[in-house]
Amino acid sequence: MDMHEFGRRVQLARELLNMTQQEFAKAIDTRQTLVSRLEKGFGGTPQNIFNILNLLNSKGYVGKNIFNEPFKVEMLHKKNAGTLSFKKALKSVSEIKQSLHDNYEKLVLVHNLFEEQVSS
């Protein structure tokens, strides 16, 4: 996945959550200008990616699917509808933990792309 494709996926995630760039930026603890740059395929940090994954997961979406190849927006489906029981909440937390672990290598690759952009 190149940076342009990653940016498209960030924008799809934001639109799926029905958020403006400003709202999305606040939710992932960054500035609106960085969200704009991310959506264009520039800038960002691994922490931004973790925050996006956490945001998607907190809203009940399967955030790890944003990195799947091939990718369709339908893959960002809702995990759970309604209120979560303690057991379901624990399972969701475990899934988030596993998702972050599974995507670590992909995040390293994305981080290296960011570093290449800065170096250029």
LUMKOL-84669 format. One record per atom (N, C-alpha, C, CB): residue number from 1; residue in three letters; chain; atom name; x, y, z. Coordinates in steps of 0.02 Angstrom, whole numbers, plus 50000, padded with zeros to 5 digits. Glycine has a CB too. Example, Ala and Ser with C-alpha at 12.3 -4.5 7.8 and 13.67 -1.06 7.14 Angstrom:
# residues 2
PT/num/residuo/cadena/atomo/px/py/pz
PT/1/ALA/A/N/50660/49716/50390 .
PT/1/ALA/A/CA/50615/49775/50390 .
PT/1/ALA/A/C/50660/49835/50390 .
PT/1/ALA/A/CB/50565/49776/50452 .
PT/2/SER/A/N/50642/49888/50354 .
PT/2/SER/A/CA/50684/49947/50357 .
PT/2/SER/A/C/50645/50002/50394 .
PT/2/SER/A/CB/50704/49970/50286 .
This chain:
# residues 120
PT/num/residuo/cadena/atomo/px/py/pz
PT/1/MET/A/N/50042/49942/50000 .
PT/1/MET/A/CA/50000/50000/50000 .
PT/1/MET/A/C/50045/50062/50000 .
PT/1/MET/A/CB/49952/50000/50061 .
PT/2/ASP/A/N/50033/50107/49954 .
PT/2/ASP/A/CA/50072/50168/49952 .
PT/2/ASP/A/C/50039/50221/49996 .
PT/2/ASP/A/CB/50080/50194/49879 .
PT/3/MET/A/N/50072/50277/50005 .
PT/3/MET/A/CA/50047/50330/50050 .
PT/3/MET/A/C/49982/50361/50024 .
PT/3/MET/A/CB/50100/50385/50058 .
PT/4/HIS/A/N/49974/50366/49958 .
PT/4/HIS/A/CA/49913/50393/49930 .
PT/4/HIS/A/C/49854/50349/49949 .
PT/4/HIS/A/CB/49918/50400/49853 .
PT/5/GLU/A/N/49862/50283/49943 .
PT/5/GLU/A/CA/49810/50236/49961 .
PT/5/GLU/A/C/49795/50238/50036 .
PT/5/GLU/A/CB/49829/50164/49940 .
PT/6/PHE/A/N/49848/50244/50076 .
PT/6/PHE/A/CA/49838/50250/50148 .
PT/6/PHE/A/C/49798/50312/50164 .
PT/6/PHE/A/CB/49906/50252/50184 .
PT/7/GLY/A/N/49814/50368/50131 .
PT/7/GLY/A/CA/49777/50430/50142 .
PT/7/GLY/A/C/49704/50423/50124 .
PT/7/GLY/A/CB/49807/50486/50102 .
PT/8/ARG/A/N/49690/50387/50069 .
PT/8/ARG/A/CA/49620/50375/50049 .
PT/8/ARG/A/C/49583/50336/50104 .
PT/8/ARG/A/CB/49617/50337/49982 .
PT/9/ARG/A/N/49617/50289/50133 .
PT/9/ARG/A/CA/49586/50248/50185 .
PT/9/ARG/A/C/49573/50289/50249 .
PT/9/ARG/A/CB/49629/50188/50201 .
PT/10/VAL/A/N/49619/50333/50265 .
PT/10/VAL/A/CA/49609/50377/50323 .
PT/10/VAL/A/C/49547/50421/50311 .
PT/10/VAL/A/CB/49672/50422/50336 .
PT/11/GLN/A/N/49541/50448/50251 .
PT/11/GLN/A/CA/49483/50489/50235 .
PT/11/GLN/A/C/49418/50448/50239 .
PT/11/GLN/A/CB/49490/50520/50165 .
PT/12/LEU/A/N/49419/50387/50212 .
PT/12/LEU/A/CA/49360/50344/50216 .
PT/12/LEU/A/C/49340/50330/50288 .
PT/12/LEU/A/CB/49373/50278/50179 .
PT/13/ALA/A/N/49390/50317/50330 .
PT/13/ALA/A/CA/49377/50304/50401 .
PT/13/ALA/A/C/49345/50365/50433 .
PT/13/ALA/A/CB/49442/50286/50438 .
PT/14/ARG/A/N/49372/50425/50419 .
PT/14/ARG/A/CA/49344/50487/50447 .
PT/14/ARG/A/C/49273/50497/50424 .
PT/14/ARG/A/CB/49387/50547/50428 .
PT/15/GLU/A/N/49260/50487/50360 .
PT/15/GLU/A/CA/49193/50495/50332 .
PT/15/GLU/A/C/49145/50443/50360 .
PT/15/GLU/A/CB/49194/50492/50256 .
PT/16/LEU/A/N/49169/50382/50370 .
PT/16/LEU/A/CA/49128/50330/50400 .
PT/16/LEU/A/C/49103/50350/50469 .
PT/16/LEU/A/CB/49167/50264/50403 .
PT/17/LEU/A/N/49147/50384/50506 .
PT/17/LEU/A/CA/49129/50407/50573 .
PT/17/LEU/A/C/49089/50473/50571 .
PT/17/LEU/A/CB/49193/50417/50614 .
PT/18/ASN/A/N/49077/50498/50510 .
PT/18/ASN/A/CA/49039/50559/50501 .
PT/18/ASN/A/C/49069/50618/50540 .
PT/18/ASN/A/CB/48966/50549/50523 .
PT/19/MET/A/N/49135/50625/50532 .
PT/19/MET/A/CA/49171/50678/50568 .
PT/19/MET/A/C/49203/50726/50518 .
PT/19/MET/A/CB/49225/50648/50614 .
PT/20/THR/A/N/49208/50788/50538 .
PT/20/THR/A/CA/49246/50836/50499 .
PT/20/THR/A/C/49320/50822/50513 .
PT/20/THR/A/CB/49227/50910/50518 .
PT/21/GLN/A/N/49364/50853/50474 .
PT/21/GLN/A/CA/49435/50845/50487 .
PT/21/GLN/A/C/49453/50872/50556 .
PT/21/GLN/A/CB/49477/50881/50433 .
PT/22/GLN/A/N/49421/50927/50576 .
PT/22/GLN/A/CA/49434/50957/50641 .
PT/22/GLN/A/C/49413/50909/50697 .
PT/22/GLN/A/CB/49396/51024/50648 .
PT/23/GLU/A/N/49354/50879/50691 .
PT/23/GLU/A/CA/49330/50832/50742 .
PT/23/GLU/A/C/49374/50770/50745 .
PT/23/GLU/A/CB/49257/50811/50728 .
PT/24/PHE/A/N/49393/50746/50687 .
PT/24/PHE/A/CA/49435/50686/50682 .
PT/24/PHE/A/C/49503/50701/50714 .
PT/24/PHE/A/CB/49444/50664/50608 .
PT/25/ALA/A/N/49531/50760/50699 .
PT/25/ALA/A/CA/49596/50780/50727 .
PT/25/ALA/A/C/49593/50781/50803 .
PT/25/ALA/A/CB/49616/50850/50700 .
PT/26/LYS/A/N/49540/50810/50831 .
PT/26/LYS/A/CA/49533/50812/50903 .
PT/26/LYS/A/C/49528/50742/50932 .
PT/26/LYS/A/CB/49471/50854/50923 .
PT/27/ALA/A/N/49491/50698/50898 .
PT/27/ALA/A/CA/49481/50630/50922 .
PT/27/ALA/A/C/49546/50589/50921 .
PT/27/ALA/A/CB/49428/50595/50881 .
PT/28/ILE/A/N/49591/50605/50875 .
PT/28/ILE/A/CA/49655/50567/50872 .
PT/28/ILE/A/C/49713/50608/50900 .
PT/28/ILE/A/CB/49670/50547/50800 .
PT/29/ASP/A/N/49696/50662/50935 .
PT/29/ASP/A/CA/49746/50703/50970 .
PT/29/ASP/A/C/49799/50733/50924 .
PT/29/ASP/A/CB/49779/50661/51023 .
PT/30/THR/A/N/49775/50767/50872 .
PT/30/THR/A/CA/49821/50801/50827 .
PT/30/THR/A/C/49786/50863/50799 .
PT/30/THR/A/CB/49844/50754/50768 .
PT/31/ARG/A/N/49815/50894/50749 .
PT/31/ARG/A/CA/49788/50955/50719 .
PT/31/ARG/A/C/49752/50939/50654 .
PT/31/ARG/A/CB/49843/51007/50706 .
PT/32/GLN/A/N/49705/50981/50635 .
PT/32/GLN/A/CA/49668/50972/50572 .
PT/32/GLN/A/C/49714/50973/50513 .
PT/32/GLN/A/CB/49615/51027/50565 .
PT/33/THR/A/N/49766/51014/50514 .
PT/33/THR/A/CA/49812/51017/50457 .
PT/33/THR/A/C/49848/50950/50447 .
PT/33/THR/A/CB/49864/51073/50468 .
PT/34/LEU/A/N/49862/50915/50502 .
PT/34/LEU/A/CA/49894/50849/50495 .
PT/34/LEU/A/C/49845/50798/50466 .
PT/34/LEU/A/CB/49921/50824/50563 .
PT/35/VAL/A/N/49782/50802/50485 .
PT/35/VAL/A/CA/49731/50757/50456 .
PT/35/VAL/A/C/49727/50769/50381 .
PT/35/VAL/A/CB/49661/50768/50490 .
PT/36/SER/A/N/49727/50831/50361 .
PT/36/SER/A/CA/49726/50848/50290 .
PT/36/SER/A/C/49787/50817/50254 .
PT/36/SER/A/CB/49725/50925/50280 .
PT/37/ARG/A/N/49846/50825/50285 .
PT/37/ARG/A/CA/49907/50796/50256 .
PT/37/ARG/A/C/49904/50721/50253 .
PT/37/ARG/A/CB/49968/50818/50295 .
PT/38/LEU/A/N/49878/50689/50307 .
PT/38/LEU/A/CA/49871/50616/50307 .
PT/38/LEU/A/C/49827/50593/50249 .
PT/38/LEU/A/CB/49841/50592/50374 .
PT/39/GLU/A/N/49770/50628/50240 .
PT/39/GLU/A/CA/49723/50609/50188 .
PT/39/GLU/A/C/49752/50618/50118 .
PT/39/GLU/A/CB/49659/50650/50195 .
PT/40/LYS/A/N/49802/50661/50112 .
PT/40/LYS/A/CA/49835/50671/50047 .
PT/40/LYS/A/C/49895/50625/50039 .
PT/40/LYS/A/CB/49857/50744/50040 .
PT/41/GLY/A/N/49910/50586/50092 .
PT/41/GLY/A/CA/49965/50539/50088 .
PT/41/GLY/A/C/50032/50567/50111 .
PT/41/GLY/A/CB/49972/50515/50019 .
PT/42/PHE/A/N/50031/50620/50152 .
PT/42/PHE/A/CA/50092/50651/50177 .
PT/42/PHE/A/C/50089/50655/50252 .
PT/42/PHE/A/CB/50102/50720/50146 .
PT/43/GLY/A/N/50147/50655/50284 .
PT/43/GLY/A/CA/50152/50668/50355 .
PT/43/GLY/A/C/50125/50613/50398 .
PT/43/GLY/A/CB/50118/50731/50371 .
PT/44/GLY/A/N/50123/50627/50463 .
PT/44/GLY/A/CA/50097/50579/50511 .
PT/44/GLY/A/C/50151/50541/50547 .
PT/44/GLY/A/CB/50050/50532/50477 .
PT/45/THR/A/N/50129/50505/50598 .
PT/45/THR/A/CA/50174/50465/50639 .
PT/45/THR/A/C/50140/50398/50654 .
PT/45/THR/A/CB/50193/50502/50705 .
PT/46/PRO/A/N/50179/50349/50677 .
PT/46/PRO/A/CA/50147/50287/50699 .
PT/46/PRO/A/C/50095/50299/50754 .
PT/46/PRO/A/CB/50200/50237/50723 .
PT/47/GLN/A/N/50108/50348/50797 .
PT/47/GLN/A/CA/50059/50363/50850 .
PT/47/GLN/A/C/49992/50385/50821 .
PT/47/GLN/A/CB/50086/50418/50897 .
PT/48/ASN/A/N/49994/50424/50766 .
PT/48/ASN/A/CA/49931/50443/50733 .
PT/48/ASN/A/C/49894/50381/50709 .
PT/48/ASN/A/CB/49946/50490/50673 .
PT/49/ILE/A/N/49930/50333/50682 .
PT/49/ILE/A/CA/49899/50272/50658 .
PT/49/ILE/A/C/49868/50233/50715 .
PT/49/ILE/A/CB/49950/50228/50620 .
PT/50/PHE/A/N/49905/50225/50770 .
PT/50/PHE/A/CA/49877/50192/50829 .
PT/50/PHE/A/C/49813/50228/50852 .
PT/50/PHE/A/CB/49929/50189/50886 .
PT/51/ASN/A/N/49815/50294/50853 .
PT/51/ASN/A/CA/49757/50333/50875 .
PT/51/ASN/A/C/49697/50323/50829 .
PT/51/ASN/A/CB/49774/50407/50880 .
PT/52/ILE/A/N/49709/50318/50764 .
PT/52/ILE/A/CA/49655/50306/50716 .
PT/52/ILE/A/C/49625/50237/50728 .
PT/52/ILE/A/CB/49680/50312/50643 .
PT/53/LEU/A/N/49668/50187/50737 .
PT/53/LEU/A/CA/49644/50119/50751 .
PT/53/LEU/A/C/49603/50117/50815 .
PT/53/LEU/A/CB/49704/50070/50756 .
PT/54/ASN/A/N/49629/50150/50867 .
PT/54/ASN/A/CA/49593/50152/50931 .
PT/54/ASN/A/C/49526/50187/50924 .
PT/54/ASN/A/CB/49635/50186/50984 .
PT/55/LEU/A/N/49524/50242/50885 .
PT/55/LEU/A/CA/49462/50278/50875 .
PT/55/LEU/A/C/49411/50234/50840 .
PT/55/LEU/A/CB/49474/50341/50834 .
PT/56/LEU/A/N/49432/50202/50785 .
PT/56/LEU/A/CA/49386/50157/50750 .
PT/56/LEU/A/C/49360/50102/50795 .
PT/56/LEU/A/CB/49421/50126/50688 .
PT/57/ASN/A/N/49406/50071/50832 .
PT/57/ASN/A/CA/49386/50017/50878 .
PT/57/ASN/A/C/49339/50043/50933 .
PT/57/ASN/A/CB/49447/49985/50909 .
PT/58/SER/A/N/49352/50103/50958 .
PT/58/SER/A/CA/49309/50130/51011 .
PT/58/SER/A/C/49239/50145/50986 .
PT/58/SER/A/CB/49340/50194/51040 .
PT/59/LYS/A/N/49233/50157/50920 .
PT/59/LYS/A/CA/49167/50171/50891 .
PT/59/LYS/A/C/49133/50106/50867 .
PT/59/LYS/A/CB/49173/50220/50832 .
PT/60/GLY/A/N/49166/50049/50881 .
PT/60/GLY/A/CA/49135/49984/50865 .
PT/60/GLY/A/C/49153/49957/50797 .
PT/60/GLY/A/CB/49063/49990/50870 .
PT/61/TYR/A/N/49203/49986/50763 .
PT/61/TYR/A/CA/49223/49963/50697 .
PT/61/TYR/A/C/49286/49920/50704 .
PT/61/TYR/A/CB/49236/50022/50649 .
PT/62/VAL/A/N/49296/49876/50655 .
PT/62/VAL/A/CA/49356/49834/50654 .
PT/62/VAL/A/C/49412/49874/50621 .
PT/62/VAL/A/CB/49343/49766/50616 .
PT/63/GLY/A/N/49448/49912/50662 .
PT/63/GLY/A/CA/49499/49958/50637 .
PT/63/GLY/A/C/49555/49925/50598 .
PT/63/GLY/A/CB/49527/49995/50693 .
PT/64/LYS/A/N/49574/49865/50618 .
PT/64/LYS/A/CA/49631/49833/50584 .
PT/64/LYS/A/C/49618/49822/50510 .
PT/64/LYS/A/CB/49647/49766/50617 .
PT/65/ASN/A/N/49555/49820/50490 .
PT/65/ASN/A/CA/49539/49808/50420 .
PT/65/ASN/A/C/49561/49865/50374 .
PT/65/ASN/A/CB/49465/49798/50412 .
PT/66/ILE/A/N/49578/49922/50403 .
PT/66/ILE/A/CA/49602/49978/50362 .
PT/66/ILE/A/C/49668/49961/50328 .
PT/66/ILE/A/CB/49610/50042/50405 .
PT/67/PHE/A/N/49704/49911/50354 .
PT/67/PHE/A/CA/49768/49891/50325 .
PT/67/PHE/A/C/49763/49830/50279 .
PT/67/PHE/A/CB/49816/49876/50380 .
PT/68/ASN/A/N/49704/49800/50274 .
PT/68/ASN/A/CA/49697/49739/50234 .
PT/68/ASN/A/C/49707/49753/50160 .
PT/68/ASN/A/CB/49629/49708/50245 .
PT/69/GLU/A/N/49735/49705/50125 .
PT/69/GLU/A/CA/49742/49707/50052 .
PT/69/GLU/A/C/49705/49646/50025 .
PT/69/GLU/A/CB/49817/49707/50030 .
PT/70/PRO/A/N/49661/49650/49979 .
PT/70/PRO/A/CA/49630/49712/49954 .
PT/70/PRO/A/C/49583/49740/50006 .
PT/70/PRO/A/CB/49593/49699/49888 .
PT/71/PHE/A/N/49562/49802/49996 .
PT/71/PHE/A/CA/49522/49838/50045 .
PT/71/PHE/A/C/49459/49864/50013 .
PT/71/PHE/A/CB/49562/49895/50076 .
PT/72/LYS/A/N/49403/49858/50049 .
PT/72/LYS/A/CA/49340/49889/50030 .
PT/72/LYS/A/C/49313/49923/50092 .
PT/72/LYS/A/CB/49288/49837/50001 .
PT/73/VAL/A/N/49280/49979/50084 .
PT/73/VAL/A/CA/49254/50016/50142 .
PT/73/VAL/A/C/49207/49973/50184 .
PT/73/VAL/A/CB/49219/50081/50119 .
PT/74/GLU/A/N/49174/49924/50153 .
PT/74/GLU/A/CA/49129/49880/50190 .
PT/74/GLU/A/C/49166/49839/50242 .
PT/74/GLU/A/CB/49091/49834/50141 .
PT/75/MET/A/N/49232/49834/50233 .
PT/75/MET/A/CA/49271/49795/50281 .
PT/75/MET/A/C/49275/49830/50349 .
PT/75/MET/A/CB/49341/49783/50254 .
PT/76/LEU/A/N/49260/49895/50350 .
PT/76/LEU/A/CA/49259/49932/50414 .
PT/76/LEU/A/C/49190/49926/50445 .
PT/76/LEU/A/CB/49279/50006/50403 .
PT/77/HIS/A/N/49167/49865/50453 .
PT/77/HIS/A/CA/49100/49853/50479 .
PT/77/HIS/A/C/49097/49861/50554 .
PT/77/HIS/A/CB/49076/49784/50458 .
PT/78/LYS/A/N/49038/49868/50579 .
PT/78/LYS/A/CA/49027/49872/50651 .
PT/78/LYS/A/C/49038/49803/50681 .
PT/78/LYS/A/CB/48956/49898/50668 .
PT/79/LYS/A/N/49071/49801/50738 .
PT/79/LYS/A/CA/49083/49738/50773 .
PT/79/LYS/A/C/49023/49718/50815 .
PT/79/LYS/A/CB/49145/49742/50817 .
PT/80/ASN/A/N/49001/49765/50856 .
PT/80/ASN/A/CA/48948/49750/50904 .
PT/80/ASN/A/C/48894/49804/50899 .
PT/80/ASN/A/CB/48976/49747/50976 .
PT/81/ALA/A/N/48833/49782/50905 .
PT/81/ALA/A/CA/48778/49830/50907 .
PT/81/ALA/A/C/48750/49829/50977 .
PT/81/ALA/A/CB/48722/49813/50854 .
PT/82/GLY/A/N/48728/49887/51001 .
PT/82/GLY/A/CA/48698/49890/51068 .
PT/82/GLY/A/C/48751/49894/51122 .
PT/82/GLY/A/CB/48653/49830/51080 .
PT/83/THR/A/N/48728/49881/51184 .
PT/83/THR/A/CA/48774/49886/51241 .
PT/83/THR/A/C/48816/49823/51248 .
PT/83/THR/A/CB/48736/49898/51305 .
PT/84/LEU/A/N/48876/49834/51271 .
PT/84/LEU/A/CA/48922/49779/51280 .
PT/84/LEU/A/C/48918/49752/51351 .
PT/84/LEU/A/CB/48994/49800/51264 .
PT/85/SER/A/N/48914/49686/51358 .
PT/85/SER/A/CA/48920/49656/51424 .
PT/85/SER/A/C/48994/49658/51443 .
PT/85/SER/A/CB/48892/49583/51425 .
PT/86/PHE/A/N/49009/49644/51506 .
PT/86/PHE/A/CA/49079/49643/51528 .
PT/86/PHE/A/C/49119/49593/51487 .
PT/86/PHE/A/CB/49084/49626/51602 .
PT/87/LYS/A/N/49091/49534/51475 .
PT/87/LYS/A/CA/49125/49481/51438 .
PT/87/LYS/A/C/49140/49505/51366 .
PT/87/LYS/A/CB/49084/49416/51437 .
PT/88/LYS/A/N/49090/49537/51334 .
PT/88/LYS/A/CA/49099/49562/51266 .
PT/88/LYS/A/C/49150/49619/51265 .
PT/88/LYS/A/CB/49033/49585/51236 .
PT/89/ALA/A/N/49148/49662/51317 .
PT/89/ALA/A/CA/49195/49717/51321 .
PT/89/ALA/A/C/49266/49691/51327 .
PT/89/ALA/A/CB/49178/49764/51380 .
PT/90/LEU/A/N/49275/49639/51369 .
PT/90/LEU/A/CA/49341/49609/51377 .
PT/90/LEU/A/C/49365/49578/51312 .
PT/90/LEU/A/CB/49339/49555/51433 .
PT/91/LYS/A/N/49319/49546/51276 .
PT/91/LYS/A/CA/49337/49517/51211 .
PT/91/LYS/A/C/49357/49572/51162 .
PT/91/LYS/A/CB/49278/49476/51183 .
PT/92/SER/A/N/49321/49629/51162 .
PT/92/SER/A/CA/49337/49685/51118 .
PT/92/SER/A/C/49406/49713/51134 .
PT/92/SER/A/CB/49284/49740/51125 .
PT/93/VAL/A/N/49421/49719/51199 .
PT/93/VAL/A/CA/49487/49744/51219 .
PT/93/VAL/A/C/49541/49696/51195 .
PT/93/VAL/A/CB/49491/49754/51296 .
PT/94/SER/A/N/49528/49631/51202 .
PT/94/SER/A/CA/49576/49581/51178 .
PT/94/SER/A/C/49586/49585/51103 .
PT/94/SER/A/CB/49553/49510/51197 .
PT/95/GLU/A/N/49532/49597/51066 .
PT/95/GLU/A/CA/49536/49605/50993 .
PT/95/GLU/A/C/49577/49666/50974 .
PT/95/GLU/A/CB/49466/49609/50962 .
PT/96/ILE/A/N/49567/49721/51011 .
PT/96/ILE/A/CA/49606/49782/50998 .
PT/96/ILE/A/C/49680/49768/51010 .
PT/96/ILE/A/CB/49581/49841/51043 .
PT/97/LYS/A/N/49694/49735/51066 .
PT/97/LYS/A/CA/49764/49719/51082 .
PT/97/LYS/A/C/49794/49676/51027 .
PT/97/LYS/A/CB/49768/49683/51150 .
PT/98/GLN/A/N/49757/49625/51005 .
PT/98/GLN/A/CA/49782/49581/50952 .
PT/98/GLN/A/C/49790/49619/50887 .
PT/98/GLN/A/CB/49734/49521/50943 .
PT/99/SER/A/N/49742/49664/50872 .
PT/99/SER/A/CA/49745/49704/50812 .
PT/99/SER/A/C/49809/49747/50811 .
PT/99/SER/A/CB/49683/49748/50805 .
PT/100/LEU/A/N/49823/49779/50867 .
PT/100/LEU/A/CA/49883/49820/50871 .
PT/100/LEU/A/C/49945/49778/50863 .
PT/100/LEU/A/CB/49884/49858/50938 .
PT/101/HIS/A/N/49945/49719/50894 .
PT/101/HIS/A/CA/50002/49675/50887 .
PT/101/HIS/A/C/50010/49652/50815 .
PT/101/HIS/A/CB/49994/49614/50933 .
PT/102/ASP/A/N/49956/49631/50783 .
PT/102/ASP/A/CA/49958/49606/50715 .
PT/102/ASP/A/C/49982/49659/50665 .
PT/102/ASP/A/CB/49889/49581/50694 .
PT/103/ASN/A/N/49966/49721/50679 .
PT/103/ASN/A/CA/49982/49774/50632 .
PT/103/ASN/A/C/50048/49809/50646 .
PT/103/ASN/A/CB/49927/49824/50631 .
PT/104/TYR/A/N/50084/49786/50697 .
PT/104/TYR/A/CA/50146/49818/50715 .
PT/104/TYR/A/C/50195/49821/50656 .
PT/104/TYR/A/CB/50179/49782/50774 .
PT/105/GLU/A/N/50205/49764/50622 .
PT/105/GLU/A/CA/50251/49764/50566 .
PT/105/GLU/A/C/50228/49810/50510 .
PT/105/GLU/A/CB/50259/49693/50539 .
PT/106/LYS/A/N/50163/49813/50498 .
PT/106/LYS/A/CA/50137/49858/50446 .
PT/106/LYS/A/C/50149/49930/50467 .
PT/106/LYS/A/CB/50062/49845/50434 .
PT/107/LEU/A/N/50141/49945/50532 .
PT/107/LEU/A/CA/50153/50013/50555 .
PT/107/LEU/A/C/50226/50032/50548 .
PT/107/LEU/A/CB/50132/50019/50628 .
PT/108/VAL/A/N/50271/49984/50558 .
PT/108/VAL/A/CA/50343/49998/50548 .
PT/108/VAL/A/C/50355/50017/50476 .
PT/108/VAL/A/CB/50386/49937/50569 .
PT/109/LEU/A/N/50323/49980/50429 .
PT/109/LEU/A/CA/50331/49996/50358 .
PT/109/LEU/A/C/50304/50066/50343 .
PT/109/LEU/A/CB/50295/49944/50315 .
PT/110/VAL/A/N/50246/50082/50371 .
PT/110/VAL/A/CA/50217/50149/50360 .
PT/110/VAL/A/C/50263/50202/50390 .
PT/110/VAL/A/CB/50146/50154/50391 .
PT/111/HIS/A/N/50290/50188/50449 .
PT/111/HIS/A/CA/50336/50235/50481 .
PT/111/HIS/A/C/50397/50247/50436 .
PT/111/HIS/A/CB/50360/50209/50550 .
PT/112/ASN/A/N/50422/50194/50406 .
PT/112/ASN/A/CA/50479/50201/50361 .
PT/112/ASN/A/C/50461/50243/50300 .
PT/112/ASN/A/CB/50504/50133/50338 .
PT/113/LEU/A/N/50399/50237/50275 .
PT/113/LEU/A/CA/50376/50279/50220 .
PT/113/LEU/A/C/50375/50353/50241 .
PT/113/LEU/A/CB/50306/50257/50196 .
PT/114/PHE/A/N/50351/50366/50302 .
PT/114/PHE/A/CA/50350/50434/50327 .
PT/114/PHE/A/C/50421/50462/50331 .
PT/114/PHE/A/CB/50317/50437/50396 .
PT/115/GLU/A/N/50467/50421/50356 .
PT/115/GLU/A/CA/50537/50443/50361 .
PT/115/GLU/A/C/50566/50457/50292 .
PT/115/GLU/A/CB/50579/50391/50397 .
PT/116/GLU/A/N/50548/50415/50242 .
PT/116/GLU/A/CA/50572/50427/50174 .
PT/116/GLU/A/C/50546/50493/50147 .
PT/116/GLU/A/CB/50550/50369/50128 .
PT/117/GLN/A/N/50482/50510/50164 .
PT/117/GLN/A/CA/50454/50574/50141 .
PT/117/GLN/A/C/50491/50632/50171 .
PT/117/GLN/A/CB/50380/50578/50160 .
PT/118/VAL/A/N/50509/50626/50236 .
PT/118/VAL/A/CA/50545/50680/50270 .
PT/118/VAL/A/C/50616/50686/50242 .
PT/118/VAL/A/CB/50546/50668/50346 .
PT/119/SER/A/N/50646/50629/50226 .
PT/119/SER/A/CA/50715/50629/50202 .
PT/119/SER/A/C/50720/50658/50131 .
PT/119/SER/A/CB/50743/50559/50202 .
PT/120/SER/A/N/50666/50653/50093 .
PT/120/SER/A/CA/50668/50675/50023 .
PT/120/SER/A/C/50670/50750/50017 .
PT/120/SER/A/CB/50609/50648/49985 .
